[in-house]
Amino acid sequence: MPQESDSDPWALTVMIARRVLEEQAATLAVVRSRLDRARALAPSGAESEWAGPARRLYDSGLDELHRALASAEASVDAALADTCQAIETLASHVG
């Protein structure tokens, strides 16, 4: 027996779009988790007796790494929020 969504192209389209968005949200959550692990593993540049030009370059590299991680985290967070909003919007248009 066919379900209503089987004969209604709009309902079928919405169902497919929602599944795609849910898969995207799950993938983004995995990426965010990996970024969290990368941040946890990233060196902090804790104080040591090491000094000089090499140390300054190392510290500069660490700063750049932490900025890149923060930027990636913000981008993934925004994409995840937008994806969740899209899922909610679809849900509000379907009974």
C-alpha positions in Angstrom: 0.0 0.0 0.0 1.6 3.3 -1.0 2.2 5.9 1.6 1.1 9.5 1.1 4.8 10.6 0.6 5.1 8.0 -2.2 2.5 9.9 -4.3 3.3 13.4 -3.3 6.4 14.8 -5.0 6.6 17.7 -2.5 6.5 15.4 0.5 9.1 13.1 -1.1 11.4 16.0 -1.9 11.2 17.4 1.6 11.8 13.9 3.1 14.9 13.5 0.9 16.2 17.0 1.7 15.7 16.4 5.4 17.7 13.1 5.2 20.5 14.8 3.3 20.6 17.6 5.9 20.5 15.2 8.8 23.5 13.3 7.2 25.3 16.6 6.7 24.7 17.5 10.4 26.0 14.2 11.5 29.1 14.6 9.4 29.7 18.1 10.7 29.4 16.8 14.2 32.1 14.3 13.5 34.3 17.0 12.0 33.8 19.2 15.1 34.7 16.3 17.3 37.9 15.8 15.3 38.7 19.5 15.7 38.2 19.2 19.4 40.7 16.3 19.5 43.2 18.2 17.3 43.0 21.2 19.7 43.6 18.9 22.7 46.6 17.4 21.0 48.1 20.7 19.8 51.1 21.9 21.8 50.5 24.8 24.0 54.0 26.4 23.8 54.4 26.2 27.5 57.3 28.2 29.0 60.7 26.6 28.8 64.3 27.7 28.8 64.4 27.4 25.0 64.8 30.9 23.6 66.0 32.7 20.5 64.9 33.1 16.9 63.9 29.4 16.6 61.7 29.7 19.7 60.0 32.8 18.3 59.3 31.1 15.0 57.9 28.0 16.9 55.7 30.3 19.0 54.5 32.1 15.9 53.7 28.8 14.3 51.7 27.7 17.3 49.8 30.9 17.3 48.9 30.4 13.6 47.9 26.8 14.4 45.6 27.8 17.2 44.1 30.6 15.0 43.5 28.1 12.2 41.8 25.7 14.6 39.6 28.4 16.1 38.6 29.5 12.6 37.8 26.0 11.5 35.8 25.4 14.7 33.8 28.6 14.1 33.1 27.6 10.5 31.9 24.2 11.4 29.8 25.5 14.2 28.2 28.0 11.8 27.6 25.3 9.2 26.1 23.0 11.8 23.8 25.8 13.1 22.7 26.6 9.6 22.1 22.9 8.9 20.0 22.5 12.0 18.0 25.6 11.2 17.4 24.2 7.7 16.1 21.0 9.2 13.8 22.9 11.5 12.5 25.0 8.6 11.7 21.9 6.6 10.0 20.4 9.6 7.8 23.5 10.0 6.6 23.2 6.4 5.6 19.6 6.7 2.7 18.4 8.7 
